[in-house]
Amino acid sequence: MKKLIVITLALVLVLSLVIGSGVAVADKPQDDEGVYNGNGAPSGEHVTLNIIGVQNPKTQPMTYSADDPSGRSTIFVKLSGTTRIYLYDGGDIDDLANWKDAFAVLDANGTDGRAEFQLGNPDYDAYVIGGDMTGVDTVCDYLIVARPLGKPDGYTTMTTCAELTASALFGMLPASDRKEINNAIDTVTGAYISVQPVPAEFTFRHKGKESFENVTAYLTSIVFQVTLYDEEDNVIGVYYVRVPIFDDMLENEYWKYDNNGLKLLQVRFYPIETDVTYADAPYLPQ
């Protein structure tokens, strides 16, 4: 049973993250909480995914099944260019005897433009950011942290994308004469691109030590921007809706990984409940 976690977001103050252990830590983890290591990552068991940028395409077979996973922890992507990492539902990690079984590399060769990764169902509700949150579950079943490594100055843009298959998104919003989704569309797949990519400062490789950052909200959901119009085509308002991956209204979810020379993005998954509303601040009413 998930814990009910209430977070008060302050636009000027540092964002907070509340994890299932009950320990509240700043978005930039503090070592003295006794939960985090010096690299910004939690202590304890986890699954690691290394996304490695390479100059030359891989040619050997690197595909596996969820029933017969390789156990590998790497996906190879283009050093410069786009790789789409398609996502598959590994199930509810609370229902697994070994939660790590929910996470697996299914296609490690993304140098041909496509890779595949299985991860646990985040198991939270779609919601209107800044709307009525009564009875809404915003707690992801796990935590994702990431950091860039390798040669300095490389970076990547990593964004969740998906196709919208149902009108349920519009049903979450006030009545209007017309509703328009403003998200950019991936011209290759036709999928919507979230308006909330992983922040650029999280993926740029600086000189020296890099710390892990919380990327749970960015990699487990797509944020839609929707404009509402009245019958005279005047704007009523602009709304933002966070929809978790594997929600019934989505299909063909993937991470669009636009690499610009980043050698390695290290991603870790922990069985720590994480409230994704820490990332809502940019879209809350002013």
N, C-alpha and C positions, 0 to 999 in steps of 0.2 A: 504494500500500500504506500503510495507516495505521500510525502509530507506536504501539507499546504504551506506554501512559502509566500509571504507578502513582502514585496520590495517597494520602497518609495524611491522613485527616480528623481534626482536633482540634476538639472541641466548644467549648472555651473560647477557642481562638485564632481569629484572622481566617481565614476560608475562603480556600483557594487555588484558582486556575484555571491549568491547564497547557494551553498552546496549541501548535498544530502546529509553530510555529517553534522550539520547545524552550525558550522564555523563560517562566519561571514568574513570574506577577504576582499580587498580592493581589486579592481580589474587588473592592476599590476600587483601580483601577489607579494605579500610581505613575509620574509623569512621567519620573523619572530612569532608567526601564528603557530609554528610547530607542525604545519601540514605540508608546506612547500619546501622544495630543495632550493639551493642557490641559483639554479638555472630557471626558476619560475614555474617548474612543473611539480605536480603533487607527488608525494611519496606513495609507494604501493604498486600493486600489479597493474599492468596496462598492456595494450596492444600498440605496436609502432608500425606506421606506414611511412616509408621513405620514398618520396617522389623525386627521381633523379633525372636531371636534364643532361642529355647526351647529344653530341654533334652528329654522330653517324647512326643511321637507323639500325635497329636490331633485326635480325633475320630468322633466328631460331624460334620454334614454337614456344609460347609462354601462356597458353590458355589452360584453365583448370575448371573444375565444377565445384559447386557448393558441397556435393556429396563426397568429392575426392579432392579437397584443396591441397595446394602445394605447401602451405605453411610459410611461404615466402613473405617478406615484408617490404618488397620493393615494386615500384612501378616506374618504368622508363618512359620519359616524355621527350619531346623535341626541346633542344636547348633554346631555340628561337622559333616560335610558332605556337599553334594551338593544338592542344590535345583535349578531347572530351572524355572524361572519366565517368562512364555510366554507372549508376548506383542500383544495387539490388537489395531487397529487404531481407535482412538476416533474422528477423523475428524479434519478439520482445525479450530483452536480455534478462528480465525478471523470471521468465519461464524456462530458462536454460540452466541445466546442471552446471555447465561451464560457460559463463557469459562470453568468453573469448571466441567461442564457436560462431558467434554472430558476425565476426569480422574476418574477411578473407579476400585476398587478391584473386580475381577470377581471370583476368587478362592483364599480364604485366607489361606487354609491349604496346605502349602508347605512341611509339615513334611513327606508327602508321596513321596516327590521328585519333585512334580510339583505344581506350583501356577500360577495364571493368573492375569494380570493387563492391564487395558486399559489406554492409554494416547494419548494426541493430536499428530497429524501428525506434525513432526518437520518442514516440508515444506521448505527444502533447497535442493540444487543440489548436486549430486555426483560430485567429482572433483579429479584431480590428484594433490596431495600435492606438491607444488613447481612448478607446471605447469602454463600454460597460464590461467589466471583467468578472462579474458575478458568476461563480460556478465554472469559470474557465481554467483549465489546467495548462500552465505555461512551463512546466518542469520537464526538461528532457531527461531521459533515463541515464544519460551518460554525459561526460565532459570530453570536449575535444580541445587540445592545445596544439600550437604549431610554432615553429621557428625556422628562419632561413639559415642555411649553412653553406660552406664552400667559399669560392672566390668572391671578394667584395664587389659591390656595385650591381650585381645581378638582382632581378626582381621578377615577380610574377603577378598576374591579376587572376584571382581565383573566385569564381562566381557560380552559385547554384542556378541551374536552368531547368525548365520543365514545360511540358505541354499541358494546357488547361483543358480538361475534358468535361467539365460540368459547370452549370450556371450558379452553383452554390455560392461562389465567390460574390456575385452580385446580390444574392439573397441575404448576405450578412450586412449589407449597407442600407442606408435610408432610401425611401422611395424617391424616384426621380424619373424624368421623362427619358433621359438617356444616360448611360454609363459608358465610360471609355477607359480601357486599360492603356496606360502610358509607357509601360515597360518596353525597352528595346527588344527586338526579336532577332534571334540568331539566324542569319540569312542562309546558313547551311542546313539547319534542322527544322527551322520554323518554330522553335521553342521560345518561350518567354525567358528573358534574362532578369534575374533579381536586380532590384535597384540598390541592393546592399551587398556588394562584394566584400571579401575579406579586406580590411583596411590596408592601404598601400604601405603604411609604416610597419605593418606586421610581416610583410613579405620582402621588404627591401633588405638586402644583405649589406650591413654596415661593416666597418672594420672593427675587429675585436670581438668580444663575447656577445652572443645573442641570447635573449631569454625567450621562453615560451610565452605565448599570448593565448587568451581564451578566444577560440573561434567557433564555439558550439553553435551559436545562433546563425552565423553566416553559412555554415556548411550543413545544417540540418533543416534549412527552410528557404523558401523564396518569398521575398517581400514584393507585393504588387502595389503599384500606385494607380489609383482609380479616380478619375474626375467625374463628378456628377453634374448634369445640366438640367435646367428646367425646360418647359415647352418652348420657350423663346430662345433657347440655346445659350442662356446665361449660366455661368458657373455657379453651382450651389456650394460646392466644396470639393476638397481633395482629400482622399482617404488612403491610408496604408494598411494593408492586410498581410499578416505573416501566416504563411501556410507551410506546415511541416512536410518534408519529403515523405513519400508513401501515403499521403492523404488521398482519399478516394477521388478528389477533384483533380489530381495530378497524375501524369504518367510520363514514362521515358525521362526520368530525372537524371541529371548528370552535373558534374563540376566542369565548368569551362575553364581550362587551365591555359592562359595566354602567357607563355614564357618569354622572358626577355633576358636570357643569359643566366638565370638562377640555376646553380649546380644541384642544390638539394633543398627541398622543403621537408622537414621532419614533422610528422603529424602523429600525435599520440591520443589514444582513446582510454578513458578511465571509467570504471563503474561508479561514478559520482553524479548524483542528481544535480542538474544545473538549470536554474531559471533563466530562460532565454530573453526575458524582458530587460536584461541589462543592456541589450543592444537597441532598445526602442527609442532612446533619447532623441536622435536626430529627427524623428517623425512625430513626436508628441506636439499637441497644440501649443502655440506660443502664447 
